[in-house]
Amino acid sequence: MEDAELRQRKPRGDDKPARETSATKSKSKSKADSDDFSPWLDVVRVLSFIFVASCGLSYVISGGETFFWGMTNKPNYLRADWWKAKMSGPAYLTLEELSAFDGRDPAKPLYLAINGTIYDVSNGRRMYGPGGSYSVFAGCDAARAYVTGCFAEDRTADMRGVEDMFLPLDDPETDAHWTTAEMEKLHAEELEAARDRVHRALKHWVDFFANSKKYHRVGYVKRDKDWLEKLPKRELCAQAQNGRKKRRIDRDD
């Protein structure tokens, strides 16, 4: 009986070689795995992700202009002068001071004014900067030109006489269809309608800049109270004058 129990009972040290063999194999496998692992693969993956993410972020922020952050026209929130204008309040510039912001100096923002209000149009430098199709508006208040279409001639805010472009031409033969009293009344009605057209034409562009998300207001043009009286009255430019027609006869005689 005792011999049977002795035979069934295994020495405690009998399974040690087996455990040691298993542990040795595990260590050998772990060492082999560590020898095959290269940290450079993970580094390349991280750098690739950062590069792609940076390109995508640049494209979004630049409005589709570039993938590599080389923006020529930075959005407002990335420009120091925009934040400076926001913090310092509206600027008041004379026309002479305003002319320095016509885009010829790339270190300065690009300004234009309309009806006395100054806007930063640096984001539209291709159009308003030197060589651009609307460069005549930069560095000045050319409210008159927005209505007449005479960009070179009417770089001024003087709107006197602009309504003439919407008035019919007087013609003795045509005007003979009305009596003197009728003509006086007709002239008054035509003048009121012409002034309203001028107001609406200018308001269209005033509202365009005022509501623009691309351009922002920076201040106002500083002028003397009697600045308009000091200027000689302008003649209607040739383009606007040539667009005038004879008065139409709308009644049956």
Salt bridges, closest charged atoms under 4 A:
ASP15 OD2 - ARG19 NH1 2.18
ASP42 OD1 - ARG45 NH1 3.52
ASP81 OD2 - ARG79 NH2 2.32
ASP102 OD2 - ARG104 NE 2.59
ASP120 OD2 - ARG79 NH2 2.63
ASP120 OD2 - HIS216 NE2 3.92
ASP141 OD2 - ARG223 NH2 2.97
ASP154 OD1 - ARG144 NE 3.51
ASP154 OD1 - ARG234 NH2 3.41
ASP158 OD2 - ARG160 NH2 2.95
ASP170 OD1 - HIS187 NE2 3.35
ASP170 OD1 - ARG247 NH2 3.11
ASP171 OD1 - LYS246 NZ 3.92
ASP175 OD1 - ARG247 NH1 2.75
GLU182 OE2 - ARG251 NH1 3.56
GLU190 OE2 - ARG247 NE 2.74
ASP196 OD2 - ARG200 NE 2.88
ASP207 OD2 - LYS203 NZ 2.66
ASP224 OD2 - LYS230 NZ 3.19
ASP226 OD1 - LYS230 NZ 3.59
ASP250 OD1 - ARG248 NE 3.89
ASP253 OD1 - ARG251 NE 3.24
